Amino acid sequence: MEVREIEIINEVGVRPVKNRQLVLTIIGIVVGLLFGLWLGLRLDAGSSALDYSELDEVYAALKDNYDGEIKDEDLINGAKRGMVDGLGDPYTQLFTEVEAQEFQESLEGEFQGIGIEFTNRNGALTIIDTLDDTPAEKAGLMAGDLIAKVDDKDTLSWLADDATKIIRGPAGTKVKMTIIRDNKLLEFDIERATINSPSVKYEIKDGVGVLKISRFAGGDTVDLAEKAARKFVEKKVKGVVLDLRGNGGGYVSAAADVASLWIDSGKIVTTEKTGSRIVTQEKARGSNILKGLKTVVLIDGGSASASEILAGALKDYKLATVVGVDSFGKGSVQTIKSLPSSGDRLKVTIARWYTPNDKNITESGIAPDEKVELNVEAYRKDGSDNQLKKALEIAKRPKK
């Protein structure tokens, strides 16, 4: 059975290149990629309609003029990444075996690092969440902080994946983070640790069940969410707040299973399509034990992928009021494919997903029913959360 995943935590983007030397370097890399592509594919050129003559010209020019050593292995590795990058899809990526393992660890919630979730937003590496009880939270990093430097290296041209590789590292080692906050530069020396972060946390506040899901992992997410739901019913809560803020995604099936806590069994949670062709549909299954309880879903710009599937389904079926700001807007699905000859993994977009009302939310995201901007200043000052306060208020209102 194929396991389908949606991108989690790090979205890919790049800033415009302003430095001339950097431009020249990139041109050199591109030339290398072109040769690598040619080298890797020309053996089978007879069976392809592609014309490789321009790549032959580039390789010949390199051989005649390049002042340096040309390593075939480096060019082939570069070519593989260049081929994937040439699609222009930020969610289709080539992973080495080590990178694939790191990706899986992030999804399952155990890795070595400092405990931040970040994305490339508007050309800047932006922290969207700090995990509870981690070195990042203890040091004082906050959602909304911009990552200007890592170990005194400017992040100007970095992709989010580049930053992940450097910020993570063995427990006990340190990383220096230079942060922009309120137009000020702040520096943090943070010791890395092994991060074990459950995907679900829950509590009862003012008679309302608060269910916080940080990502959609495998059995961990579904089991903990069901446990929380049963506790809410047992305690006869007035309503439920489902907090998906900063949730970068995860497994499609896990999102569908959590949606089943509200949605009638057999109803569509999401439909996946390639073009106009339906590939598959995820339907609610199991017991909808939270149906009938006043429910509020909290979202923000860090709510992406699987969290948008869940929020979109509850909104379409009018089972919840959505509060916060527009979600990220990632309406595609990826799967992981093994490449046996190299040991690499290819994360590739296989479909677009649609809400029960047949809407794809790419770029537009899920719009809240009630827009509430987070009071960042108050949150940073004393941890007060006006979005959660509003959600609790709505959840306690009598149902109409």
RAKAGI-V377002 format. One record per backbone hydrogen bond with DSSP energy under -1.0 kcal/mol. NH is the residue of the N-H (numbers start at 1). CO is the residue of the C=O. If there is no record, write none. Layout:
BEGIN
NH/CO, NH/CO
END
This chain:
BEGIN
5/334, 6/250, 10/8, 23/19, 24/20, 25/21, 26/22, 27/23, 28/24, 29/25, 30/26, 31/27, 32/28, 33/29, 34/30, 35/31, 36/32, 37/33, 38/34, 39/35, 40/36, 41/37, 42/38, 44/41, 45/42, 47/44, 48/45, 56/52, 57/53, 58/54, 59/55, 60/56, 61/57, 62/58, 63/59, 64/60, 65/61, 66/62, 68/66, 75/71, 76/72, 77/73, 78/74, 79/75, 80/76, 81/77, 82/78, 83/79, 84/80, 85/81, 86/82, 87/84, 88/85, 92/89, 93/347, 95/345, 100/96, 101/97, 102/98, 103/99, 104/100, 105/101, 106/102, 107/103, 108/104, 109/105, 110/105, 111/195, 113/193, 117/129, 119/126, 121/124, 124/121, 126/119, 127/145, 128/117, 129/117, 131/115, 136/114, 138/134, 139/135, 140/136, 141/136, 144/127, 145/142, 146/180, 147/125, 148/178, 149/178, 150/153, 151/176, 153/150, 155/148, 158/155, 163/159, 164/160, 165/161, 166/162, 167/163, 168/164, 172/192, 173/170, 175/190, 177/188, 178/149, 179/186, 180/146, 181/184, 184/181, 186/179, 188/177, 190/175, 192/173, 193/113, 195/111, 197/109, 201/212, 203/210, 205/208, 208/205, 209/239, 210/203, 211/241, 212/201, 213/243, 214/199, 216/249, 222/218, 223/219, 224/220, 225/221, 226/222, 227/223, 228/224, 229/225, 230/226, 231/227, 232/228, 233/229, 234/230, 235/231, 236/233, 237/232, 238/207, 240/294, 241/209, 242/296, 243/211, 244/298, 247/244, 251/216, 255/251, 256/252, 257/253, 258/254, 259/255, 260/256, 261/258, 262/259, 263/259, 266/284, 267/264, 269/282, 270/282, 271/354, 272/280, 273/352, 274/277, 277/274, 279/272, 280/272, 282/270, 284/267, 289/287, 290/261, 291/288, 293/290, 296/240, 297/321, 298/242, 299/323, 303/300, 304/247, 307/304, 309/305, 310/306, 311/307, 312/308, 313/309, 314/310, 315/311, 316/312, 317/313, 318/315, 319/314, 321/295, 323/297, 324/370, 325/299, 327/366, 328/303, 333/351, 334/5, 335/348, 337/346, 339/344, 342/339, 343/339, 345/95, 346/337, 347/93, 348/335, 350/333, 351/333, 352/273, 353/331, 354/271, 355/359, 358/355, 363/329, 364/362, 365/361, 369/322, 370/322, 372/324, 376/374, 379/375, 380/376, 381/377, 382/378, 383/379, 389/385, 390/386, 391/387, 392/388, 393/389, 394/390, 395/391, 396/392, 397/394
END
